Amino acid sequence: MRRLAQLRNGWLRLLIVLLTAAGLMLIFFATQHALTVWVDGRAVSGSTHARTVGGALHDLGIEIEPRDRVVPDVDRSLRGISQIEVNHANPFILDINGRARWIEAPTDSPANLLAEQAIRI
């Protein structure tokens, strides 16, 4: 009788360990987000357990600065998001009426740069 009780306790402990492991695996896979991040036109694929766009970029090793353009916003939840776009700011020197002006903007196009800075030619 005592042997049967010990055997039952051993199986019960094993069952508890297996159920706990299965639950943790379920949580791990349920919170994983697969993403494609377009960084300056190049695709970077990966997965993360982060909750926000900024957290995902951090997990994937993609550095951003305040003047960079990130869509959707870095504070947005990853729920329903599968793609992120990052355009790093580039330095420009504009000569406007003989005065040099240093600008950083997330564009490669001079026309877009002028439009973003509300400069008319």
C-alpha positions in Angstrom: 0.0 0.0 0.0 2.8 2.4 0.9 4.7 1.5 -2.3 1.5 2.3 -4.3 1.2 5.7 -2.6 4.9 6.5 -3.4 4.4 5.4 -7.0 1.3 7.6 -7.3 3.1 10.6 -5.8 6.0 10.1 -8.2 3.7 10.1 -11.2 1.8 13.1 -9.9 5.1 15.0 -9.5 6.1 14.1 -13.0 2.7 15.1 -14.4 3.0 18.5 -12.6 6.5 19.1 -14.0 5.4 18.2 -17.6 2.3 20.4 -17.4 4.4 23.3 -16.1 6.9 22.8 -18.9 4.1 22.6 -21.5 2.5 25.8 -20.1 5.8 27.7 -20.3 6.4 26.6 -23.8 2.9 27.7 -24.8 3.5 31.1 -23.3 6.9 31.4 -25.0 5.5 30.6 -28.5 2.3 32.6 -27.9 4.3 35.8 -27.2 6.7 35.5 -30.1 6.3 38.0 -32.9 7.8 37.3 -36.4 8.8 40.6 -38.1 10.3 42.0 -41.2 12.0 45.3 -40.6 12.8 47.5 -43.6 16.0 49.5 -42.7 16.8 52.1 -45.3 15.3 49.8 -47.9 16.9 46.6 -46.8 14.8 43.8 -45.3 15.8 42.4 -41.9 13.8 39.4 -40.6 13.6 38.2 -37.1 11.5 37.4 -34.1 11.1 39.0 -30.7 9.1 38.7 -27.5 9.1 42.5 -27.1 5.7 44.3 -26.6 6.5 47.5 -28.5 8.0 48.5 -31.9 10.9 50.1 -30.0 11.5 47.0 -28.0 11.5 44.8 -31.1 14.1 47.1 -32.8 16.3 46.9 -29.7 16.0 43.1 -29.7 16.9 42.9 -33.3 20.0 45.2 -32.8 18.6 48.0 -34.9 19.7 51.3 -33.5 17.6 54.4 -33.9 18.1 58.1 -33.2 15.5 60.8 -32.5 15.6 62.2 -36.1 15.1 58.8 -37.7 11.7 57.9 -39.1 10.1 54.8 -37.7 6.7 53.5 -38.9 4.7 52.6 -36.9 5.8 54.7 -33.9 8.3 53.2 -31.5 5.8 53.3 -28.6 3.1 51.3 -30.5 2.2 47.8 -29.5 3.4 45.0 -31.7 -0.1 43.4 -31.7 -1.1 43.0 -35.3 2.2 44.3 -36.7 4.3 42.2 -39.0 6.4 45.0 -40.7 8.3 48.0 -39.5 10.0 50.6 -41.6 13.1 52.5 -40.4 14.6 55.3 -42.3 17.8 56.7 -40.7 18.4 60.4 -40.8 21.1 61.6 -43.3 23.2 64.8 -42.8 22.7 67.6 -45.4 24.2 71.0 -45.8 21.8 73.5 -47.5 23.0 76.8 -48.8 20.1 79.1 -48.5 20.8 82.7 -49.7 24.5 82.3 -48.9 23.9 80.9 -45.5 24.9 77.3 -44.8 22.4 75.3 -42.8 23.1 71.8 -41.4 20.1 69.5 -41.4 19.6 65.8 -40.6 16.5 64.2 -42.2 15.4 60.7 -42.9 15.4 61.0 -46.7 17.7 60.5 -49.6 15.8 62.7 -52.0 16.7 66.4 -52.2 13.1 67.2 -53.3 11.7 65.4 -50.2 14.2 67.2 -48.0 13.2 70.6 -49.3 9.5 69.7 -48.9 10.0 68.4 -45.3 11.8 71.6 -44.4 9.1 73.8 -46.1 11.7 75.3 -48.4 10.6 76.6 -51.8 12.8 77.0 -54.8 
